[in-house]
Amino acid sequence: MLDLGTIGSIIIWLAGIVVLVKLFQTEGVMKGILGFICMLYTFIWGWQNIGKEELKLKTWMYLWSGAIVLGIILNVVGASSGGE
């Protein structure tokens, strides 16, 4: 059975891929490849372009950011409980 950390990782991966596709469509191949190699670039680009309504990034960026924060919290709680 999948634990919450694994589910959070899947959400992070999915949201990152969706924003990466928007990056490819908007900025072109070179910045898309940069975003693929360095997902931090994709994350920052997503937040910089969250106001552009035609990209519809707001939900995905909130989901991506929330999943990162939730993943950190769950990993800290899991580590402090002995990893069981």
KEGUMI-122697 format. One record per atom (N, C-alpha, C): residue in one letter; atom name; x, y, z. Coordinates in steps of 0.1 Angstrom, whole numbers, plus 5000, padded with zeros to 4 digits. Layout:
N
+----+----+------+------+------+
| aa | at |   c1 |   c2 |   c3 |
+----+----+------+------+------+
|  A | CA |    X |    Y |    Z |
...
+----+----+------+------+------+
END
This chain:
84
+----+----+------+------+------+
| aa | at |   c1 |   c2 |   c3 |
+----+----+------+------+------+
|  M |  N | 5008 | 4988 | 5000 |
|  M | CA | 5000 | 5000 | 5000 |
|  M |  C | 5009 | 5013 | 5000 |
|  L |  N | 5005 | 5022 | 4993 |
|  L | CA | 5012 | 5035 | 4992 |
|  L |  C | 5011 | 5043 | 5005 |
|  D |  N | 5022 | 5048 | 5010 |
|  D | CA | 5021 | 5057 | 5021 |
|  D |  C | 5019 | 5071 | 5016 |
|  L |  N | 5017 | 5081 | 5026 |
|  L | CA | 5014 | 5094 | 5022 |
|  L |  C | 5026 | 5101 | 5015 |
|  G |  N | 5038 | 5097 | 5019 |
|  G | CA | 5050 | 5103 | 5013 |
|  G |  C | 5051 | 5099 | 4998 |
|  T |  N | 5047 | 5087 | 4995 |
|  T | CA | 5047 | 5083 | 4981 |
|  T |  C | 5037 | 5090 | 4973 |
|  I |  N | 5025 | 5092 | 4978 |
|  I | CA | 5014 | 5099 | 4972 |
|  I |  C | 5018 | 5113 | 4969 |
|  G |  N | 5025 | 5119 | 4979 |
|  G | CA | 5030 | 5133 | 4978 |
|  G |  C | 5040 | 5134 | 4967 |
|  S |  N | 5049 | 5124 | 4966 |
|  S | CA | 5059 | 5124 | 4955 |
|  S |  C | 5053 | 5123 | 4941 |
|  I |  N | 5042 | 5115 | 4940 |
|  I | CA | 5035 | 5114 | 4927 |
|  I |  C | 5028 | 5127 | 4923 |
|  I |  N | 5023 | 5134 | 4933 |
|  I | CA | 5016 | 5147 | 4931 |
|  I |  C | 5027 | 5157 | 4926 |
|  I |  N | 5038 | 5157 | 4933 |
|  I | CA | 5049 | 5166 | 4929 |
|  I |  C | 5054 | 5164 | 4915 |
|  W |  N | 5055 | 5151 | 4912 |
|  W | CA | 5060 | 5147 | 4898 |
|  W |  C | 5050 | 5151 | 4888 |
|  L |  N | 5037 | 5148 | 4890 |
|  L | CA | 5026 | 5152 | 4881 |
|  L |  C | 5025 | 5167 | 4878 |
|  A |  N | 5025 | 5174 | 4889 |
|  A | CA | 5024 | 5189 | 4888 |
|  A |  C | 5036 | 5194 | 4881 |
|  G |  N | 5048 | 5189 | 4883 |
|  G | CA | 5060 | 5194 | 4877 |
|  G |  C | 5059 | 5191 | 4862 |
|  I |  N | 5054 | 5179 | 4858 |
|  I | CA | 5053 | 5176 | 4844 |
|  I |  C | 5043 | 5185 | 4837 |
|  V |  N | 5032 | 5188 | 4843 |
|  V | CA | 5022 | 5197 | 4837 |
|  V |  C | 5028 | 5211 | 4835 |
|  V |  N | 5035 | 5216 | 4845 |
|  V | CA | 5041 | 5230 | 4843 |
|  V |  C | 5052 | 5229 | 4833 |
|  L |  N | 5059 | 5218 | 4832 |
|  L | CA | 5070 | 5217 | 4822 |
|  L |  C | 5064 | 5217 | 4808 |
|  V |  N | 5053 | 5211 | 4806 |
|  V | CA | 5046 | 5211 | 4793 |
|  V |  C | 5042 | 5225 | 4789 |
|  K |  N | 5037 | 5232 | 4799 |
|  K | CA | 5033 | 5247 | 4797 |
|  K |  C | 5046 | 5255 | 4793 |
|  L |  N | 5057 | 5252 | 4800 |
|  L | CA | 5069 | 5258 | 4797 |
|  L |  C | 5074 | 5256 | 4783 |
|  F |  N | 5074 | 5243 | 4778 |
|  F | CA | 5077 | 5240 | 4765 |
|  F |  C | 5068 | 5247 | 4755 |
|  Q |  N | 5055 | 5248 | 4757 |
|  Q | CA | 5046 | 5254 | 4748 |
|  Q |  C | 5048 | 5269 | 4747 |
|  T |  N | 5052 | 5275 | 4758 |
|  T | CA | 5053 | 5290 | 4759 |
|  T |  C | 5066 | 5295 | 4755 |
|  E |  N | 5077 | 5289 | 4760 |
|  E | CA | 5090 | 5294 | 4759 |
|  E |  C | 5099 | 5287 | 4748 |
|  G |  N | 5094 | 5276 | 4743 |
|  G | CA | 5102 | 5269 | 4733 |
|  G |  C | 5110 | 5258 | 4738 |
|  V |  N | 5118 | 5251 | 4729 |
|  V | CA | 5125 | 5239 | 4731 |
|  V |  C | 5137 | 5241 | 4741 |
|  M |  N | 5145 | 5252 | 4739 |
|  M | CA | 5157 | 5253 | 4747 |
|  M |  C | 5154 | 5255 | 4762 |
|  K |  N | 5144 | 5264 | 4765 |
|  K | CA | 5140 | 5266 | 4779 |
|  K |  C | 5133 | 5254 | 4784 |
|  G |  N | 5126 | 5247 | 4775 |
|  G | CA | 5119 | 5235 | 4780 |
|  G |  C | 5129 | 5224 | 4784 |
|  I |  N | 5140 | 5223 | 4776 |
|  I | CA | 5150 | 5213 | 4779 |
|  I |  C | 5157 | 5217 | 4792 |
|  L |  N | 5160 | 5230 | 4794 |
|  L | CA | 5165 | 5235 | 4807 |
|  L |  C | 5156 | 5232 | 4818 |
|  G |  N | 5143 | 5234 | 4816 |
|  G | CA | 5133 | 5230 | 4827 |
|  G |  C | 5133 | 5215 | 4830 |
|  F |  N | 5135 | 5207 | 4820 |
|  F | CA | 5136 | 5193 | 4822 |
|  F |  C | 5148 | 5189 | 4829 |
|  I |  N | 5160 | 5195 | 4826 |
|  I | CA | 5172 | 5192 | 4833 |
|  I |  C | 5172 | 5197 | 4848 |
|  C |  N | 5166 | 5209 | 4849 |
|  C | CA | 5166 | 5215 | 4862 |
|  C |  C | 5152 | 5219 | 4866 |
|  M |  N | 5145 | 5211 | 4873 |
|  M | CA | 5131 | 5213 | 4876 |
|  M |  C | 5129 | 5226 | 4885 |
|  L |  N | 5140 | 5230 | 4892 |
|  L | CA | 5139 | 5242 | 4900 |
|  L |  C | 5136 | 5254 | 4890 |
|  Y |  N | 5142 | 5254 | 4878 |
|  Y | CA | 5139 | 5264 | 4868 |
|  Y |  C | 5124 | 5264 | 4865 |
|  T |  N | 5118 | 5252 | 4863 |
|  T | CA | 5104 | 5251 | 4860 |
|  T |  C | 5096 | 5256 | 4871 |
|  F |  N | 5099 | 5253 | 4883 |
|  F | CA | 5092 | 5257 | 4895 |
|  F |  C | 5092 | 5273 | 4896 |
|  I |  N | 5103 | 5279 | 4894 |
|  I | CA | 5104 | 5293 | 4895 |
|  I |  C | 5097 | 5300 | 4883 |
|  W |  N | 5098 | 5294 | 4871 |
|  W | CA | 5091 | 5299 | 4860 |
|  W |  C | 5076 | 5299 | 4862 |
|  G |  N | 5071 | 5288 | 4868 |
|  G | CA | 5057 | 5287 | 4871 |
|  G |  C | 5052 | 5297 | 4880 |
|  W |  N | 5060 | 5300 | 4890 |
|  W | CA | 5055 | 5311 | 4900 |
|  W |  C | 5056 | 5325 | 4893 |
|  Q |  N | 5066 | 5327 | 4884 |
|  Q | CA | 5067 | 5340 | 4878 |
|  Q |  C | 5056 | 5342 | 4868 |
|  N |  N | 5050 | 5331 | 4863 |
|  N | CA | 5039 | 5332 | 4853 |
|  N |  C | 5026 | 5328 | 4858 |
|  I |  N | 5024 | 5328 | 4871 |
|  I | CA | 5011 | 5323 | 4877 |
|  I |  C | 5000 | 5333 | 4873 |
|  G |  N | 5003 | 5346 | 4871 |
|  G | CA | 4993 | 5355 | 4868 |
|  G |  C | 4987 | 5355 | 4854 |
|  K |  N | 4993 | 5348 | 4845 |
|  K | CA | 4989 | 5347 | 4831 |
|  K |  C | 4978 | 5337 | 4830 |
|  E |  N | 4966 | 5342 | 4828 |
|  E | CA | 4954 | 5334 | 4829 |
|  E |  C | 4953 | 5324 | 4817 |
|  E |  N | 4960 | 5327 | 4806 |
|  E | CA | 4959 | 5317 | 4795 |
|  E |  C | 4967 | 5305 | 4797 |
|  L |  N | 4977 | 5305 | 4807 |
|  L | CA | 4985 | 5293 | 4810 |
|  L |  C | 4978 | 5284 | 4820 |
|  K |  N | 4969 | 5290 | 4828 |
|  K | CA | 4962 | 5282 | 4839 |
|  K |  C | 4971 | 5275 | 4848 |
|  L |  N | 4981 | 5282 | 4853 |
|  L | CA | 4991 | 5276 | 4862 |
|  L |  C | 4987 | 5277 | 4877 |
|  K |  N | 4978 | 5285 | 4880 |
|  K | CA | 4975 | 5288 | 4894 |
|  K |  C | 4973 | 5275 | 4903 |
|  T |  N | 4964 | 5267 | 4898 |
|  T | CA | 4960 | 5254 | 4906 |
|  T |  C | 4972 | 5245 | 4906 |
|  W |  N | 4979 | 5243 | 4895 |
|  W | CA | 4990 | 5234 | 4895 |
|  W |  C | 5002 | 5239 | 4904 |
|  M |  N | 5004 | 5252 | 4904 |
|  M | CA | 5015 | 5257 | 4912 |
|  M |  C | 5012 | 5256 | 4927 |
|  Y |  N | 4999 | 5259 | 4931 |
|  Y | CA | 4995 | 5257 | 4945 |
|  Y |  C | 4996 | 5243 | 4949 |
|  L |  N | 4992 | 5234 | 4940 |
|  L | CA | 4993 | 5219 | 4943 |
|  L |  C | 5007 | 5215 | 4944 |
|  W |  N | 5016 | 5219 | 4935 |
|  W | CA | 5030 | 5216 | 4935 |
|  W |  C | 5036 | 5221 | 4948 |
|  S |  N | 5034 | 5233 | 4951 |
|  S | CA | 5040 | 5239 | 4963 |
|  S |  C | 5035 | 5232 | 4976 |
|  G |  N | 5022 | 5230 | 4977 |
|  G | CA | 5016 | 5223 | 4988 |
|  G |  C | 5021 | 5209 | 4990 |
|  A |  N | 5023 | 5202 | 4979 |
|  A | CA | 5028 | 5188 | 4980 |
|  A |  C | 5043 | 5188 | 4985 |
|  I |  N | 5050 | 5198 | 4981 |
|  I | CA | 5064 | 5199 | 4985 |
|  I |  C | 5065 | 5201 | 5000 |
|  V |  N | 5057 | 5211 | 5005 |
|  V | CA | 5056 | 5214 | 5019 |
|  V |  C | 5051 | 5202 | 5027 |
|  L |  N | 5040 | 5196 | 5022 |
|  L | CA | 5035 | 5184 | 5029 |
|  L |  C | 5045 | 5172 | 5029 |
|  G |  N | 5052 | 5171 | 5018 |
|  G | CA | 5062 | 5160 | 5018 |
|  G |  C | 5073 | 5162 | 5028 |
|  I |  N | 5078 | 5175 | 5030 |
|  I | CA | 5088 | 5178 | 5040 |
|  I |  C | 5082 | 5175 | 5054 |
|  I |  N | 5070 | 5179 | 5056 |
|  I | CA | 5064 | 5177 | 5070 |
|  I |  C | 5063 | 5162 | 5072 |
|  L |  N | 5058 | 5155 | 5063 |
|  L | CA | 5056 | 5140 | 5065 |
|  L |  C | 5069 | 5133 | 5067 |
|  N |  N | 5080 | 5137 | 5060 |
|  N | CA | 5093 | 5131 | 5061 |
|  N |  C | 5099 | 5134 | 5075 |
|  V |  N | 5097 | 5146 | 5080 |
|  V | CA | 5101 | 5150 | 5093 |
|  V |  C | 5094 | 5142 | 5104 |
|  V |  N | 5081 | 5141 | 5103 |
|  V | CA | 5073 | 5134 | 5112 |
|  V |  C | 5076 | 5119 | 5112 |
|  G |  N | 5078 | 5114 | 5100 |
|  G | CA | 5082 | 5100 | 5098 |
|  G |  C | 5096 | 5097 | 5104 |
|  A |  N | 5105 | 5106 | 5103 |
|  A | CA | 5118 | 5104 | 5108 |
|  A |  C | 5118 | 5105 | 5123 |
|  S |  N | 5110 | 5114 | 5129 |
|  S | CA | 5110 | 5116 | 5143 |
|  S |  C | 5102 | 5105 | 5150 |
|  S |  N | 5094 | 5097 | 5143 |
|  S | CA | 5087 | 5086 | 5149 |
|  S |  C | 5094 | 5073 | 5147 |
|  G |  N | 5107 | 5074 | 5143 |
|  G | CA | 5115 | 5062 | 5142 |
|  G |  C | 5114 | 5055 | 5128 |
|  G |  N | 5108 | 5061 | 5119 |
|  G | CA | 5107 | 5056 | 5105 |
|  G |  C | 5099 | 5043 | 5104 |
|  E |  N | 5089 | 5041 | 5113 |
|  E | CA | 5081 | 5029 | 5112 |
|  E |  C | 5068 | 5032 | 5105 |
+----+----+------+------+------+
END
